[in-house]
Amino acid sequence: MRRTNRSRKSIMLGFLAVLMLLVTACGSNSASNANNTSGSGTEPTITLTMMHPWTTPNVDNEVYKERIAEFEKQHPNIIIKQDSVPSAQYKTKLRTLAAANNLADINVIWPGADLDPLVAGNLLQPINDMMDNWKDLLPEYALSGFNVDGQQYAIPTKQNFVDIIYYNKEMFAQVGYDHFPDTYEGFIDVITKLKAAGITPISLGNKEQWPLQSTYVSGIGDRFTGSDFLPAVLAGKAKFTDPEFVKALAVIDELTKLGAFNTDANNMDSVQSQDYLIQGKAAMHISSATVDGRIRMNNEEGDKFGIALLPSFEGGKGDPKKSAGIMQFGIGIKSGLDEQKLQAAQEFLKFFVSEDLYKELARKGVVVPAKIDVPEDASPYLKEMLALTSNGMSPVFDSLIPTQVVDVLQNGLQSMMMGRTTPEELAAEVQQAMDDMR
């Protein structure tokens, strides 16, 4: 019995000895592996946050997201953690995060009124020392909107025109028009005849509020006031209560009273209103050049749709050949990143905004500001769009005017569509908001 107990004790001691050797060996291996990770040349993983508004099915949004995926594939040690925010809420969230000094590491930003407070708050990293990457690719006018006091803060990914009229040529022919009218009187005549034929003249989705403000007021406003008006307002040399601007608001009021829009315009979003045109439920839709991808390029029946600019208005000071345009979707880097994150963000910016990106966007029919040849396989619709928008660019309202004032205008436009305010009252409210800003 004692011999058996001694045997068991010897076995247990031997087992413990072997176990200790195994633990020691594993510990040594773990330490060795840890040293290899930190000192053998393996790059540490870096996670960058990126906030963008690329949630709708526009062709350029798909290109951007594919570009991010390709960057991660080629840079396996850098992860881009995306925060995709619908465009209607994007600028509000950007302002909120900026106020809390909590921007993402990389942000999509707009020039002018949207950029200025970010720069004033020292929230963006100047990128002057990187500009050689784009010196032969981007003209100065494409970069100027993202340059403040000689400091460059972002690189634009596309050039967009916000007041393109897409129209159904078959429906126009049905009411006696084989081309888009070049005067406001002709425009109203088309609308009247379409209504009489039981056709909704214009599909509008203003649930997100920006379409009437950015698309309609930018385009119609410039026809009446001319392109010097908005800068003059900012300088205190003109007012939103000036007769020319009130007349522009009155056009939207007149279109509403004529029944030019679908009755649910304030409850329909911008993508739904595009579908309304595509599905033959309306004769016109006014939106950006970007949506040409959905309406014509990727549509088997795209040939039935033509494009035009807003017509001339009698007595207007603006050039009817101009289109309201903006350099859009600038990519900017948050200030204050540590050295590793900053280098990774700079690497991303150089990769993302490149000749390859611009060529792919052009191939998909998107207007870009870069000095590139239009790809041979680019859509003929792109060439038509380039010709239409080649006669000068007028300012976009919300690219110049402070956001707080834009919000007042957007809310007021919805109210005016519901008959709750007049063009004169709305103009006074917007001017009051401008005065309060000062």
Backbone torsions as a table, in degrees:
resi	resn	phi	psi	omega
1	MET	NA	-47.6	178.0
2	ARG	-61.6	-39.2	-179.6
3	ARG	-63.9	-38.2	179.6
4	THR	-64.5	-43.3	179.4
5	ASN	-63.5	-40.9	179.2
6	ARG	-63.7	-37.4	179.9
7	SER	-64.0	-44.6	179.6
8	ARG	-62.7	-39.9	-179.0
9	LYS	-64.8	-40.2	179.7
10	SER	-64.8	-40.8	179.3
11	ILE	-63.0	-43.9	-178.6
12	MET	-64.8	-41.1	178.4
13	LEU	-64.4	-40.4	178.3
14	GLY	-64.2	-41.3	-179.9
15	PHE	-63.2	-42.9	179.1
16	LEU	-63.4	-37.4	-179.9
17	ALA	-64.2	-45.2	178.6
18	VAL	-63.2	-42.0	-179.6
19	LEU	-60.3	-41.5	179.5
20	MET	-63.9	-39.3	178.3
21	LEU	-63.3	-41.1	-179.9
22	LEU	-64.8	-43.8	179.0
23	VAL	-61.5	-43.8	179.3
24	THR	-61.9	-43.5	-179.5
25	ALA	-64.1	-43.5	179.8
26	CYS	-63.6	-40.8	178.6
27	GLY	-62.3	-41.8	178.6
28	SER	-63.4	-41.8	179.3
29	ASN	-64.5	-40.3	179.9
30	SER	-63.3	-43.4	178.7
31	ALA	-63.1	-40.3	179.6
32	SER	-63.7	-43.4	179.6
33	ASN	-63.9	-40.4	179.3
34	ALA	-61.8	-41.6	178.7
35	ASN	-64.5	-36.5	179.6
36	ASN	-65.3	-38.8	-179.1
37	THR	-64.5	-38.8	-174.9
38	SER	-91.2	-20.5	-172.6
39	GLY	-131.8	4.6	-176.2
40	SER	-97.4	5.9	179.0
41	GLY	102.2	-8.5	177.5
42	THR	-69.3	127.6	-176.5
43	GLU	-76.4	139.6	177.3
44	PRO	-70.5	151.5	177.7
45	THR	-77.3	132.2	179.8
46	ILE	-119.8	128.5	177.9
47	THR	-107.6	123.8	176.1
48	LEU	-111.3	134.1	174.3
49	THR	-88.7	144.2	178.8
50	MET	-140.1	126.7	177.1
51	MET	-107.8	131.4	-179.7
52	HIS	-148.3	163.6	-178.9
53	PRO	-105.3	29.2	-171.7
54	TRP	-90.2	65.6	-175.4
55	THR	-107.5	-20.3	-177.7
56	THR	-84.9	164.5	-175.7
57	PRO	-81.9	29.0	175.9
58	ASN	-67.5	148.4	-174.9
59	VAL	-63.4	-35.2	-178.4
60	ASP	-68.8	-33.9	178.6
61	ASN	-60.9	-39.4	178.7
62	GLU	-66.5	-38.4	178.2
63	VAL	-62.9	-43.1	-179.5
64	TYR	-61.0	-45.4	-177.5
65	LYS	-68.6	-34.5	175.1
66	GLU	-66.0	-34.7	179.4
67	ARG	-67.1	-39.6	177.1
68	ILE	-62.5	-44.9	-179.9
69	ALA	-62.1	-39.0	179.9
70	GLU	-67.8	-36.6	176.7
71	PHE	-61.9	-45.8	179.8
72	GLU	-63.5	-35.0	178.4
73	LYS	-64.9	-42.2	-178.7
74	GLN	-82.5	-15.5	179.0
75	HIS	-128.5	74.7	-173.1
76	PRO	-62.6	-16.5	179.4
77	ASN	-89.5	-1.1	-179.8
78	ILE	-118.6	122.4	178.7
79	ILE	-106.2	129.9	175.8
80	ILE	-101.7	105.7	179.7
81	LYS	-87.7	108.7	-171.2
82	GLN	-90.4	138.2	171.1
83	ASP	-115.7	99.5	-176.7
84	SER	-90.5	116.4	-175.6
85	VAL	-118.1	126.6	177.8
86	PRO	-51.9	143.1	-172.7
87	SER	-57.7	-33.9	-178.6
88	ALA	-65.1	-28.5	-179.9
89	GLN	-102.6	-7.1	-169.6
90	TYR	-61.6	-52.3	-175.2
91	LYS	-65.3	-33.7	177.2
92	THR	-63.9	-44.6	179.4
93	LYS	-66.6	-37.8	178.2
94	LEU	-61.1	-43.7	178.2
95	ARG	-63.3	-41.6	-178.9
96	THR	-63.6	-45.7	179.0
97	LEU	-66.4	-36.4	179.0
98	ALA	-64.8	-41.1	179.8
99	ALA	-62.7	-30.1	179.5
100	ALA	-93.2	5.7	-176.6
101	ASN	53.5	47.0	-174.0
102	ASN	-134.9	41.0	178.6
103	LEU	-65.1	156.8	170.4
104	ALA	-66.3	165.1	-179.6
105	ASP	-64.8	-36.2	178.1
106	ILE	-128.5	135.4	-175.8
107	ASN	-135.3	145.9	168.6
108	VAL	-86.0	126.5	-176.2
109	ILE	-133.2	161.9	178.7
110	TRP	-109.6	157.6	179.0
111	PRO	-80.4	179.2	171.5
112	GLY	67.3	-125.8	-173.3
113	ALA	-61.5	-28.1	179.2
114	ASP	-80.6	-30.7	-177.8
115	LEU	-79.5	-38.6	-171.0
116	ASP	-52.5	-48.7	-179.2
117	PRO	-66.2	-29.1	177.3
118	LEU	-67.4	-39.5	177.9
119	VAL	-69.8	-43.4	-179.6
120	ALA	-60.5	-31.7	179.3
121	GLY	-88.6	7.0	-179.1
122	ASN	54.8	40.9	-175.6
123	LEU	-97.1	-8.4	-177.9
124	LEU	-118.8	147.0	-179.1
125	GLN	-85.8	119.9	173.7
126	PRO	-60.9	144.0	-175.8
127	ILE	-123.3	27.9	-178.7
128	ASN	-55.8	-37.6	-176.6
129	ASP	-74.1	-2.1	178.2
130	MET	-105.8	-5.3	-166.5
131	MET	-67.4	-16.4	175.7
132	ASP	-60.5	-22.8	179.8
133	ASN	-64.3	-24.1	-174.9
134	TRP	-122.3	9.5	-172.3
135	LYS	-62.5	-31.6	-179.9
136	ASP	-100.1	3.0	-173.6
137	LEU	-109.8	-36.3	-174.8
138	LEU	-117.8	130.1	175.9
139	PRO	-72.1	161.7	-176.7
140	GLU	-60.4	-37.6	-177.4
141	TYR	-64.2	-26.7	179.4
142	ALA	-73.2	-27.5	-176.0
143	LEU	-95.2	-22.0	-168.6
144	SER	-60.1	-33.9	-178.6
145	GLY	-66.7	-20.9	179.6
146	PHE	-105.2	17.2	178.9
147	ASN	-114.7	125.5	-179.8
148	VAL	-126.7	118.9	178.8
149	ASP	53.5	41.1	176.3
150	GLY	83.4	0.4	179.4
151	GLN	-106.7	129.3	178.3
152	GLN	-92.1	132.0	-175.0
153	TYR	-118.3	-12.0	-179.0
154	ALA	-162.8	162.8	176.7
155	ILE	-119.5	126.2	-178.5
156	PRO	-75.6	148.6	179.4
157	THR	-100.3	-23.6	-180.0
158	LYS	-153.9	164.3	173.2
159	GLN	-110.8	125.4	-175.6
160	ASN	-122.0	145.5	174.1
161	PHE	-116.3	128.4	-165.4
162	VAL	-99.0	-6.6	-171.0
163	ASP	-119.7	38.7	179.6
164	ILE	-80.3	129.9	176.1
165	ILE	-95.7	118.8	173.3
166	TYR	-97.8	127.8	-177.5
167	TYR	-134.8	147.4	-179.4
168	ASN	-83.7	109.0	-175.4
169	LYS	-63.6	-32.9	179.5
170	GLU	-67.0	-41.4	178.7
171	MET	-68.3	-37.4	177.4
172	PHE	-63.8	-42.7	178.8
173	ALA	-62.6	-32.8	-179.6
174	GLN	-62.1	-28.1	180.0
175	VAL	-108.7	18.6	170.6
176	GLY	92.1	17.4	179.8
177	TYR	-119.0	121.2	177.2
178	ASP	-99.1	4.5	175.5
179	HIS	-155.2	167.2	-179.7
180	PHE	-78.9	135.2	-178.2
181	PRO	-66.0	147.8	-178.3
182	ASP	-104.0	7.9	175.0
183	THR	-128.6	158.3	179.3
184	TYR	-65.3	-35.3	179.0
185	GLU	-61.7	-42.2	177.1
186	GLY	-66.3	-37.6	177.9
187	PHE	-60.0	-46.0	179.4
188	ILE	-66.3	-36.4	178.8
189	ASP	-63.0	-42.9	176.9
190	VAL	-59.7	-46.6	-178.6
191	ILE	-59.9	-44.7	-179.0
192	THR	-61.9	-44.0	-178.4
193	LYS	-70.6	-35.7	176.3
194	LEU	-64.0	-43.7	178.1
195	LYS	-59.7	-43.3	-178.9
196	ALA	-64.4	-28.3	179.4
197	ALA	-86.2	3.5	179.0
198	GLY	79.1	21.8	-179.0
199	ILE	-109.9	131.3	173.8
200	THR	-65.8	120.5	-175.7
201	PRO	-65.3	-48.1	-173.2
202	ILE	-132.9	127.4	172.7
203	SER	-86.6	128.0	-179.0
204	LEU	-132.8	129.6	174.1
205	GLY	-118.7	95.1	-174.3
206	ASN	-108.3	19.8	177.7
207	LYS	-58.8	-36.6	-178.9
208	GLU	-83.1	-4.7	173.9
209	GLN	76.1	-29.5	-175.3
210	TRP	-70.3	-28.9	-175.2
211	PRO	-57.1	-49.6	179.4
212	LEU	-62.6	-39.5	-179.0
213	GLN	-70.5	-57.3	-172.0
214	SER	-75.5	-44.9	-176.0
215	THR	-81.0	-54.6	-173.5
216	TYR	-75.3	-52.0	-176.6
217	VAL	-67.0	-37.7	178.5
218	SER	-60.6	-48.9	-176.8
219	GLY	-72.7	-53.2	-178.2
220	ILE	-66.7	-40.6	-180.0
221	GLY	-57.8	-44.5	-178.7
222	ASP	-66.5	-33.3	177.9
223	ARG	-59.7	-36.8	-178.8
224	PHE	-86.4	-43.5	-169.1
225	THR	-95.2	-24.6	-171.0
226	GLY	85.0	164.0	-171.3
227	SER	-77.7	-7.5	179.0
228	ASP	-88.4	-5.5	-172.0
229	PHE	-67.8	-53.6	-176.0
230	LEU	-61.5	-44.2	173.9
231	PRO	-59.8	-34.3	178.5
232	ALA	-67.5	-36.2	176.4
233	VAL	-62.8	-44.1	179.1
234	LEU	-61.8	-33.4	-179.0
235	ALA	-85.2	-0.8	-179.9
236	GLY	77.7	15.3	-178.6
237	LYS	-100.6	-2.3	176.1
238	ALA	-147.6	162.8	-178.2
239	LYS	-132.6	153.7	176.6
240	PHE	-68.2	-15.0	176.3
241	THR	-85.5	-0.7	175.8
242	ASP	-60.4	144.2	-173.5
243	PRO	-54.3	-37.5	-176.5
244	GLU	-63.6	-40.4	-179.6
245	PHE	-72.3	-36.9	177.3
246	VAL	-61.7	-38.8	177.6
247	LYS	-62.2	-37.1	178.4
248	ALA	-63.4	-44.9	177.0
249	LEU	-63.6	-33.6	-179.0
250	ALA	-66.3	-27.2	176.8
251	VAL	-64.1	-44.5	178.5
252	ILE	-63.3	-39.0	177.1
253	ASP	-63.2	-42.5	179.8
254	GLU	-65.2	-44.2	179.0
255	LEU	-60.3	-39.5	178.5
256	THR	-63.0	-46.6	-177.3
257	LYS	-68.8	-26.2	176.2
258	LEU	-76.8	-9.5	-176.3
259	GLY	74.3	32.5	-177.4
260	ALA	-70.3	-25.2	-175.2
261	PHE	-102.8	159.0	170.8
262	ASN	-61.1	145.5	-171.9
263	THR	-66.4	-22.2	-178.4
264	ASP	-100.8	29.0	-173.7
265	ALA	-56.9	-39.7	-177.4
266	ASN	-78.2	-7.0	178.3
267	ASN	-112.1	1.2	-179.1
268	MET	-107.0	138.3	178.6
269	ASP	-87.9	174.5	-172.1
270	SER	-65.7	-37.1	179.5
271	VAL	-69.2	-40.9	177.6
272	GLN	-61.4	-36.4	-179.4
273	SER	-72.3	-29.3	172.0
274	GLN	-63.8	-45.5	179.6
275	ASP	-61.0	-34.4	179.3
276	TYR	-57.7	-43.5	177.4
277	LEU	-68.8	-48.8	-176.2
278	ILE	-58.6	-37.2	-177.7
279	GLN	-83.1	3.3	177.0
280	GLY	79.4	22.4	-179.5
281	LYS	-93.6	-7.4	178.0
282	ALA	-150.2	159.0	-176.0
283	ALA	-91.9	-22.1	-177.2
284	MET	-141.4	156.7	171.7
285	HIS	-148.9	132.0	-179.0
286	ILE	-110.7	120.8	-175.0
287	SER	-159.5	-160.1	-175.6
288	SER	-88.7	164.6	177.7
289	ALA	-63.5	-25.6	-177.2
290	THR	-61.9	-35.1	-174.9
291	VAL	-75.5	-1.8	174.2
292	ASP	-58.2	-27.6	178.1
293	GLY	-60.3	-40.6	-179.6
294	ARG	-81.4	-41.8	-171.3
295	ILE	-75.6	-37.4	-175.0
296	ARG	-123.7	-49.7	-169.1
297	MET	-66.5	-41.2	-178.5
298	ASN	-104.9	26.2	-177.3
299	ASN	-121.8	123.3	-179.3
300	GLU	-59.7	-24.9	178.7
301	GLU	-104.7	26.1	-176.3
302	GLY	-60.0	-27.8	-177.2
303	ASP	-65.8	-17.9	-178.9
304	LYS	-75.9	-9.3	-177.0
305	PHE	-107.6	134.6	173.6
306	GLY	-107.1	170.2	176.9
307	ILE	-126.6	149.7	-179.0
308	ALA	-156.3	169.1	172.9
309	LEU	-106.4	165.1	178.0
310	LEU	-58.5	144.5	-177.9
311	PRO	-74.0	176.1	175.9
312	SER	-78.0	154.4	178.2
313	PHE	-120.3	131.4	-177.1
314	GLU	-58.3	128.6	180.0
315	GLY	83.3	-2.2	-178.8
316	GLY	-70.5	146.8	-179.0
317	LYS	-90.6	-11.9	-175.0
318	GLY	-87.7	164.0	179.4
319	ASP	-88.5	116.0	-177.2
320	PRO	-69.8	-7.1	177.4
321	LYS	-87.2	-11.6	-178.7
322	LYS	-80.4	151.9	173.4
323	SER	-120.1	141.5	178.9
324	ALA	-72.5	117.2	-173.7
325	GLY	-136.0	163.7	-176.7
326	ILE	-156.1	146.7	168.2
327	MET	-79.0	125.4	-166.1
328	GLN	-122.3	160.6	174.5
329	PHE	54.6	56.6	172.9
330	GLY	-69.4	140.6	178.2
331	ILE	-102.4	117.8	-177.9
332	GLY	-124.0	156.0	-177.9
333	ILE	-109.3	136.4	177.6
334	LYS	-64.7	141.7	175.9
335	SER	-77.7	158.3	174.3
336	GLY	83.3	10.8	177.3
337	LEU	-70.8	149.5	176.0
338	ASP	-70.0	169.9	-170.7
339	GLU	-59.5	-42.6	-178.6
340	GLN	-64.3	-46.4	-179.2
341	LYS	-66.8	-38.5	-179.9
342	LEU	-63.4	-44.6	178.6
343	GLN	-62.5	-40.3	179.0
344	ALA	-66.2	-41.0	179.6
345	ALA	-66.0	-40.0	177.3
346	GLN	-64.9	-39.1	177.2
347	GLU	-63.0	-40.4	178.1
348	PHE	-64.2	-45.2	-178.5
349	LEU	-60.5	-43.0	179.3
350	LYS	-64.5	-39.1	-179.0
351	PHE	-73.0	-45.2	-170.9
352	PHE	-68.8	-53.1	-178.3
353	VAL	-93.4	92.5	-173.4
354	SER	-142.2	175.3	177.5
355	GLU	-59.8	-35.9	178.7
356	ASP	-61.0	-41.9	178.8
357	LEU	-62.6	-48.7	-177.4
358	TYR	-62.6	-39.7	179.8
359	LYS	-66.6	-39.5	179.4
360	GLU	-68.1	-39.5	177.3
361	LEU	-63.2	-44.5	179.0
362	ALA	-62.8	-38.7	179.2
363	ARG	-62.1	-30.9	179.3
364	LYS	-87.5	0.0	176.9
365	GLY	95.3	14.3	-178.9
366	VAL	-94.8	135.1	177.6
367	VAL	-74.8	128.8	-179.3
368	VAL	-122.6	155.4	-178.3
369	PRO	-87.3	-0.4	-172.4
370	ALA	-80.0	155.6	177.0
371	LYS	-86.0	79.6	178.9
372	ILE	-129.4	155.5	173.3
373	ASP	-77.3	139.1	176.8
374	VAL	-63.3	123.9	-178.8
375	PRO	-54.7	144.2	-178.6
376	GLU	-59.2	-32.3	-177.9
377	ASP	-93.0	13.3	177.5
378	ALA	-68.6	152.3	-177.9
379	SER	-64.6	140.8	173.5
380	PRO	-61.8	-22.9	176.1
381	TYR	-64.0	-34.0	178.1
382	LEU	-63.6	-43.9	179.8
383	LYS	-62.1	-37.0	176.6
384	GLU	-65.3	-40.9	179.1
385	MET	-65.7	-42.4	179.3
386	LEU	-61.2	-39.8	179.2
387	ALA	-66.9	-41.5	-178.0
388	LEU	-64.0	-36.0	-173.4
389	THR	-102.3	17.8	-173.6
390	SER	-92.8	5.4	-173.5
391	ASN	-106.5	27.1	177.9
392	GLY	114.1	156.1	-174.9
393	MET	-126.0	126.5	175.6
394	SER	-100.0	160.2	-174.5
395	PRO	-72.9	150.7	173.8
396	VAL	-92.0	133.0	-171.9
397	PHE	-51.8	-55.3	-173.3
398	ASP	-78.7	2.7	173.8
399	SER	-88.4	-15.6	-179.1
400	LEU	-114.4	-36.2	-172.2
401	ILE	-88.6	137.1	-178.4
402	PRO	-54.6	147.0	-174.0
403	THR	-58.1	-38.0	-178.9
404	GLN	-62.3	-34.8	178.6
405	VAL	-74.8	-39.1	177.1
406	VAL	-58.7	-42.0	-179.8
407	ASP	-60.6	-40.7	178.7
408	VAL	-63.3	-43.1	179.0
409	LEU	-63.8	-45.0	-178.0
410	GLN	-62.1	-45.7	178.7
411	ASN	-63.5	-39.4	-178.7
412	GLY	-67.8	-35.5	178.4
413	LEU	-65.1	-41.4	175.7
414	GLN	-63.4	-39.9	179.0
415	SER	-65.3	-39.3	179.5
416	MET	-65.9	-36.1	177.3
417	MET	-64.1	-26.5	179.4
418	MET	-93.4	7.0	176.7
419	GLY	77.1	19.0	-175.1
420	ARG	-96.2	-9.8	178.3
421	THR	-150.4	162.5	-179.4
422	THR	-106.4	164.6	176.4
423	PRO	-57.1	-39.3	-179.5
424	GLU	-66.3	-42.9	179.6
425	GLU	-66.0	-41.2	179.4
426	LEU	-64.5	-42.9	178.9
427	ALA	-59.1	-41.1	179.3
428	ALA	-65.4	-39.3	178.7
429	GLU	-64.7	-41.9	-179.1
430	VAL	-67.3	-40.7	178.4
431	GLN	-66.0	-37.8	177.7
432	GLN	-62.3	-40.8	177.3
433	ALA	-63.0	-37.2	177.7
434	MET	-66.2	-42.7	178.3
435	ASP	-64.1	-39.6	178.9
436	ASP	-63.6	-34.8	177.7
437	MET	-61.6	-34.9	-180.0
438	ARG	-74.6	NA	NA
